[in-house]
Amino acid sequence: MRALVAAVIGVAAAFALVLTVTAIGPPSGRTSPKPLLTTVPAHP
């Protein structure tokens, strides 16, 4: 019985976290205009 209560509390906490993140929305950050270095420099 204790395991069932713990499972219900865990599911409720996860659901509350999802609702909170959905209500807040995505962060209003911007991506950098500078490209990342994706090439490997030539070996000497």
WOWOTA-V183816 format. One record per backbone hydrogen bond with DSSP energy under -0.5 kcal/mol. NH is the residue of the N-H (numbers start at 1). CO is the residue of the C=O. If there is no record, write none. Layout:
nh:co
NH:CO
NH:CO
This chain:
nh:co
5:1
6:2
7:3
8:4
9:5
10:6
11:7
12:8
13:9
14:10
15:11
16:12
17:13
18:14
19:15
20:16
21:17
22:18
23:19
24:20
25:21
29:27
38:36
